[in-house]
């Protein structure tokens, strides 16, 4: 009978159009207080009728006000009215019990005090307990009716939902499944839980069927039950990243994720419950499966350094530079000077910063790091405390074609900024380098190694002269989603129907996220004392061919069938794998177990200046042969790969060394 009445209400236009999942919290609190009022009235009237007596109206009103005040205060303190009634079960029961028990105890205590000081109790002892019992009973009935109402309401829209399995049988998994099931107008209908643990077949938990994972038969579960996707929460991120996701990707099973359960829990300080759980569910991207345990950062250290300081950031509009700008803005730097030569990206970034960080004091400074006079204007005008140097040419094949520009920007540009930092008393200069600087096989990698060598040797020379500027370098690998990254390229090729191109079937790369990379730069800069080259644990390298296959499968297609994978050969300067340290280098630990300091060879500053000035001079003259020859003589580990023109120079040097071994400027000292 009740369900027919509720169904009738559901079918009313007013109910169908009313947004039932936005009921204000104050309404719930008001209903609870009306329940307390009704319970008190029922008990008082019954008591007067049973004892054939009448109480003074003023006493009844005062006592009623006192009861409601106690229940109101306890309800507010326990936040019993903030539970999402349609989702909560145990939590709702627990908070309701707390309200009744604590309120009853307080009222009994007040009754005892009244008896002591006035000689007459305010209430009968049993009346307080009966009020509590009736209040609890009605509140729970109210909540159960609401849950039932929502259950009937959601049942009407289930035919439009996509059937999903929720990964795991933990409490988080059950909460997620119940939340999705209870959502009004939701997109997903959880029909069961997928357990990776052994157990009984045909088991059910809280009304959800439990399916046991088996790599050989998991696809059958989805096909036979018409299940669209598997959804998992962040608690299972590590499991999915370990390769477990591949069982589903290979079988073209859609993967959905929700970042964390708390995302769809309501803010207890707000008066609405408009959270739509489905909006937090998204299809898994390849970036989600390439991550690892996040680096735990010392935000206190960074904040104490950046807050109130003027920070100058070069390459501010690039993938790394722009994220550094965003993070620096959150640490409330007194001034953020953005240096870049790209006009439109600078304009776009400035609009974003105005919207997201309106209080940030941002200076837009157009300029090329090759132009020393222009860079000096920035230092002379703003006197930065921190310089974060992200400006660089980074594309390996492009720099093999334009080698002189790699030297003029990556080496001369860095030298300009480092020299100016020393001249204007900058506190810390942090240079962003790359894993391609280790045993370089291309112009770009060697140019970054030269920049590393210059900054480190300049620091030690300045230290001997009593100057305080600290020069610090950070090295890391490929950044997910950065400009020119392989992932956007693959995504574009898949959207166009293929083929997806890889340079070599066995090529591998390390990956990290942009926020991680930029957080590393900031912490390294604040942690370092000068002369360090920081690297960090980048996890397990990824085979690019496997990456292409996974991305095709995630797009709902079959690799090699729907989308072809084409091997096009290594590009000039490219190598199969990247390194973070060369063979002679070692590492030492820091306060952050994920961040290490590379113990690298040190160079004499005068030797470094002589060689780098000569290399820059050849670059300015456009003499590529002599420039590369000088680079290879100074950085003997630089051996070209897939680049016939520069490999020929390697052979020249080998012939010279055979006749008379070349003395290199390196020492046997390590830092």
N, C-alpha and C positions, 0 to 999 in steps of 0.2 A: 504494500500500500504506500509506504513512505517513498520507495523508489519511483513509483508512478507520479507522485506529487512533484518530486524533484525533477523528473524528466519533463513534466509539464512546464515547470518554471524555466528549465533550460531552453525549451522551445520558444519561450516568449521572446519577442524581438528585443525588449529592453534588456534581458539577461544576455542574449546573444551579442548585443552590441556593447554591453558594459565591459570594461576591461577589468576582469575579476582578479587578475594578478597584480593589481595596483592598489589594493586596499590599504589605506593609511594605518599606521601603527596606533594612532590615537583612537581609532574606531575600536580596535581590539581591546585596548585598555579601558575604554568606556564601557564596552560590553561586559568585561570582567568586573568592573565596579558595580554595574547594574545587577550582576549575579550576586555579588556580596550583599547589596541592598535587599534583594529579594530573599536571600537566605536569612538575613537578620530579621526581616519583617515576618517571615514564616515562623521562625523560632519564637519571637516575642508574642505574636498573636496566639500561637499554640500554647505557650506557657501561661498567658493570661487566661485563656479558655480553660486549660486544665486545672488551674488553681482558683478559678472564678474570682479574678481580681483585675483591677484596672490600674495601670501605671500612669503617672502624670505625663502628659504629652511632651512637656519640656524635657523631662528625664529621658523619654524614649528618643527624642530628636538628638539630644546631646550624646547619648550612648551610641546611637546609630552613626553619628558623625565621627565619633572616636573610632569605631570599628572600621569604617570606610577609610579614614585617614591612615590607620595602621596598615590596612591591606594595600592602599595606594602607595605608601612609602616603600613597603617591602617589594611590591611589584616593580616599582621603578628601579630599586636597587638590584634586584635579581634579573631585571629585563625580561620578565616572563612573557611579555606581550610582543617581543621582537622576533620570536620564532616564526618561521614560515610554516604556518599550520599545515598546509597541504603537503609539505615535505618532511616535517619533523615527526618523530615517533617517541623515542626514548628521551631525547633532549626536552621535548615539550612536557612529557610526564614528569621528568625530574624537576623542571623549573616550577611547575604547578604545585608539586609536593612541597618544594621549598617555601613558596608563598604561603601556603596554608599552615605549615608547621611553624614557621617563624612568626607569622601573624598571631597564631594561637598562643604561642609562648609569650609574646609581648603583651597580649591582652590579659593573659592570666597573671603576668607580673604586675600589670597596672591594677588588676582586681585585688591582688594581695596588698599592694600599697594603699589602695583606697580603704581596705578593711583595717589596716594598721592605723592610718591617720584619721579616719572618719568613723570607724566602727561599723560601717555598712559596705558590703561589696557592691560594685557597679552591676555585675552580672551574676547569674548562677553559674557555678563551675561547669556544669554539664552543658549549659547553653553555649559556652564558648566552643566546646568540642563539637557540639552538634552543628553550629554555624560553619565551622571548618569542614566537617564531613559533607554537609550539603553543598557548600561552595565548591569543594573539590569535585564532587560528583557531577554537578551541573557544568562546571568548566570543562571537564573531560568529555561529557556528552556533547557539549557545544563544539569542541574541537573534532570529535569523531564525526559529527554531522557535517562539518565543513569539509573534512577530508573525503567523506563519502560523496558530498556534493561535487567536489572537484574531480573525483574518480569517475562519476557518471558524466560529468562535463567533458573530460578528456576522452572518454570512451567513444563519444560521438565523432571525434575527429581522427581516430586511430587509422581509419582506412586511407588517409592521406599521408601517413607517416612512412618513413623507410625503416625497415626492420634491421636492427643492429645487435651485435653481441658486445658485451662489456668485458674487457680483459681483466681477469683476476677474480678472487672471491674474498678479498680483504674488505674491511669496513669502508674504505674509500671507494672501492668498486661498487659496493652495495648502495652507498649514498648517491653515487653518480647514476646508477641504474634507476633507483627510486625517483631521483630528481627528474630524469628524462621522462620517466613514465608518468609522473604527476604533472608535467608541464602542460599548460593550456596553450593550444595552438603550436605545439612543438613539432619539430621536423622528424624526430626519431622515436622509434618504438623499440625499447630493449626487450628482446625475447629470451635472453639467457645470459649466462656468465661463462666465459671460456677460461678454464683452470689449467695451469701448467703443472699442477701437482697431481700425483696419483690419488685415486679414490674410487668410491663406488660409482657405478654407472647408474643412469636414471635418477640421480640425486637432484634435489631442489633446495634452494636457500631463499627464504623470504618470498616464495612464490616464483622465483626465477629458476629455470632449468639450468643445470650445470653440465657443460660439455667438456670432455677431457681432451686436451691438446695432443695430437699425434701428427708429426710432420708429414706422414704418408697419407693421412686421411682427412686432414684439416679442411681441404678444399671441399670435400663431400658434405661437411657440416653446413657450409654456406650455401652450396647449390641445392641440397635436398630440403633445406628449411627456408629457402628464398630470402637469405640474409644479405643485405646490401653491403655492410661494412663492419669492421672491428673498431671499437672506440676504446681509447685508453687514456689514463690521466698521467700526470708528470711522475707519479710514483713508479711508473714502469718505463720511464725514459731510458734509463741505463740498459734495461733488458732489451728494448727495441734497438738501441744503438749497437748492441753487442753482436748483431747479426740475426736476432730473432725475427726482426721485421721482414727479412728476406723470404721467410716461409710463406708470407702472405703476398709479398710483392710478386714473387715468381708465379703465384696462382691468380694474379690479377684481382686480388681482394683489396678493396678500398680501405685505407687506414685513416681514421679520424682521431684527433687528439684534443684534449682540453688541458690547458697549461697547468692548472692546479684546481683542486676542488674548491678552494676558498674564493675563486673568481666568481662563482655564482651564489656564494653565501652573501646575505644582505648586510649592508653597513648598518650597524645597530644605532648609529647616530642620526639616521635618516628616517623619514616618516613615509616611505613608500617601499613597495616590494615589487618593483617593475622589472626586476632582473629576469631576463629571458635566457635560460640556460643554453638553448641552441645557438645563440649568438656567440658563445665562447667556444663552440666546437668548430674545428676547421680541418680541412684535408691536410694530411702530413706532407710536408715538402722535403726535398732531399737534404736541405740544410739541417732539418730536425734530426736526421739520422747520422750526421757527420760530426756531431758535437761530442763532448765528453764532460767529465765532472767540471763544473765551472770553477774558475780561479777565485779563491776567497781573497778579496782585496782589503787593504788597510785604508779604508776611507777616512779614518781619523787622521792618519798621517798626511794624506793628500789634502784634506780640507785645511789642516793647520798651515800647510805651505801655500796653497793657492788662494785661500780666502783673503781678500783685501789686496792682492798683488796684481800688478800689470803683467799680462801674459801676451806674448807675441807669437802668433802661429803662422808659419809659412805653408803654402799649399793648402790653404784653409778651405778651399772649395772641393777638394778631392774626397774620395771615399773615407780615407783615414782622417784627413785634416778636418773635415766637417763634423765628424763624430767627436773628435777631440774638442772642437769648439763647443759642441753641445754639453759635453761632460764638464768642461771648464766653467761654463755658464751656471751649471747646477752647484758648483762650489763657490759661487759668488765672488769671482775675481773682481777687483776694482775697475779694471779695464781690459778688454780683449781686442787686440789689434790683429785684424785678419789681413794677411798678405797673399795675394794671388794675382795672376795675370789674366785669368779667364773672366771676362766682363759679365756675361749672362749668368753663369753659375754663382758669381759673387752677388748679383742682384737677387737671384732666387733664394740664396742662403740668408741674405739680410731680411727678406720678407718672412721667412720661417722663424728667424730669431726674434723678430718683432712680435710675432704671434705667440710663440712658446715661452720666450724669456723677455718680456717687455721691460723688466727692470735692469737687464744687463746693459752695461756701458760698452757698446760695440763700435769699433772704428774700422771702416772699410778703406783699405790702403792698396790701391792697384799698383802692381810692380812686378818686375822679373828679378829673381834672385841673382841673375847674371849681372845686373846693373848695380854695381857697388854704390855709386853715388845716390841712387834712389833708395837703396836699402839703408844707407847712412841717415837719410832724412827721417826714416821711421825711428831709428834708434835715438837720434838726437832730439826728436820731438817727444817721444813717449817714454824713453828710458825704461824699458821692460825689465822686470825682475826675472822672468822665465822666458826662454825662447824654446819653442817646440817646433823642430824643423822637419816638416813632412813634405816639402816641395821636392819633387824628383821626377825624372823620366824613368818609367819602370817596365815598359813592354820590351821584352828581350828581342824579338825579331825586328821591331822598329828601330831599336838602337844599333842593331847590327848593320842596318841600312844607313843610319845617320849617326855614326860613332862620335863625331866631333861634338854634336849637341849633347850627347850623354856626358862627355867630359866637362863641357862648359856649364851645364846645369848641375849635374850631380857632384862634380869635384870643385870647379871654380865657384859655383853658387854656394856650396857648403863652406868653402874657405872664406868667402866674403862674409857670411853670417857669423862664422866662428871668430874671425878676426875682429869684427865689430862688437861681438859680445864681450870679448876681452877688453877692447878699447873703452866701452861704455859701462864696464863693471857689472855685467849681467850676473846674477847669482847662479843660475843653472841653465846650461844649454843641452838640450836633449835631441839627439839625431835619430831618425828612424832609418834603420838599415834593413837588410833582407838576408834570408838564408842563401841567396844566390851569390853573396859576397864570399862564401866559403868555397875554397877550391874553384874559383870562377871558371866558367867555360864560355863566357860571352862578355861583350863590352859593358853591358849594364851592370853585371855582377862585379866586374873588376872596378868600375867607376865607384861603386858603393864601398868596395874594400879600400880604395884609395881615400875616400872621404872618412872612413873609420880610422885609418892610420893617421890622417892629418889631425883629426880632432883629439885622438888619444895622445899623440906626441906633443901637440900644442899644450895640452893640459899639464903634462909633466914638465915641460919647459917653463910654462907660466908659474907653476908651483915653486920651481927653483928660484924664480925671480920675485916671489912673495905675492903674486897675484892670486885672487881668490875664486875666480870663475871656475865652476865645475863643469866639465864636458863629459857627457854620458851618452852611450849608444844602446839602442835596443834592436835586436834582430828577431824577425819572425818570418813565417812562411806565407802561403797563399791565404787571402782573406775572402771568406764567403760573401758573395754578393757585391764585391768591390768592382769598380769600373774595369772592364776587360777580363773579369773572372770567367772561368770556363763554364760555370753553372748557368749564368744568363745566356751564354752562347748556345749551350745544349738545349736550354728551354726554348729558345727562338727556333732552333733547327727542328725540334720535335713539333712545335706548333705549325711549322711550314711543311711538315710531312717527311722530313729527313732529306738526305741522310745525316746522321750525327757523325761528325768527324773527330777522330782522335789521331794524335801524331804517331803513337806507338802503343801496341797492345800491352806492353809491360811498364809503361811510364807510371810513376807513383808521385804523389804530392802530399805534403802536410796541409791541413786546413785549420783555420780558426775563425771566430766570428769577429766582425768589426768592433763591437763594444769591448770584447775581450782584448783585442789588440790595442785599442786606445786606452783602456784602463791600465794595461801593462806600461804603456808609455808614461802615463801620469805617475804610477807608483814607482816605476824605476827612476824617474826624474827626482822624485822626493826622497827615495831611499838612497840613491847614489851619492858618493862623496867626490866623485871625479875619476875619470880614467877607466871606468868599467864598461864592458860590453855585456849587456844582459841578454840572456836567452831564456826560454821557458819550455816546460813540458808540453809538447803539442800533441801528445797522444800517438795513436797508430796512423802511419801514412795510408793514404787511400789510392788504390789502383784506378786510374782514370777510366779505363775500359769498363771496369765494374760499375763505376759511377754512372757512366752512360747507360748501361743496361738497367740499373735501378731507376734512373729517371724516366726511361721509356716505360718501364713497368708501372711506375707510379702514375704515369699519364694514362694508364688503362690500356696499353698496347703491348704487343709482344716484340722483344728485341730480335732483330734479324728477320722478322716476318712482316710486321706492320711498319716498322721503322728500321732501316738498314744502318749498320755501324760501319763507317769507312775509315780505314787506316791510311793516313796521308803521308806519313814519314816525319821524322824529327825536323823541326825548323832550325834555321841557323842559330847557333849558340845554345840550343836546348840540350839538356841532359836527362837521362832516364829518372834520376832521383836527385833530390836536394838534400843538403846537409846543413846542420846548424853549427857544427864545429869541424875544423879540419883535423887531420890525423894527429897533429902535434899539440893540439889544444885540449885542455881539460876544463873541468868546471868546479866551482865551489858553491856551497849552499848559501842561501840567504834566509831571512826571517820568514819568507813565503816559500813553502816547499815546492811550489810550482815554478818558481823563478830562480834562475841560477846565474852565476857570473862566469863568463868564459875567461880562462887563463890563456891569454894570447901573447904572441911575441910583441915586444916593444921596439920602437924605432927611434933613432936619433933625429931630433926635430930639424936640425940643419940639413941632414941628408934628405929628409922628407921634403923640405921646402925646395931644395935644389931640383929634385926629381919631379915634383908636382908642377913647379913653375915651368919646367922644360916641357912637360906633357901638355900643359895648358897652352904654352906658346905654339907648339905644333898644331894643336886643335884650332887656335885662332887663325893660323896660317892655312888651315885646311889640308895639311899634310898628314893624311890618314896613316900611311905606312910608317912614318917615323914616330907618330904618336903612339900607335899600337906597339911598335917595337920597344919604345921607352916604357910603356906600361908593363909589358911582359918581362923586361929586364928588372924592373923594380918589384914586381909581384910575380916571382918565378912560378908560383902554383897556378897562375892563369894559363890554362891550356885550352885553345879554341876547339870547338866541337861543331860539326856540321857547317863549317864556314871555311871554304877552300882558301879564300884570300888571306884570312888571318892564320889558318893552319900553316900556310907557307912560311909565315914569319916565325912560327914555332920551329920549323926546320932550319931556318937561317940561324936562329939562336943556338940550336943544338950543334950546328957545324962550327960556330964561333967558340962555343964552350968546349968542344972536342979539341980545338987547337989551343985555347987558353981559357980555362975555367973562370967564369965571371964571379967576382966577389959581390955579394949582395949586401945591402946596408943593414940587414937585420942583425940583431944581437942575440945572445943566448939567454937574455933575461925574459922572464915571463911575468905577467901581471895578473 
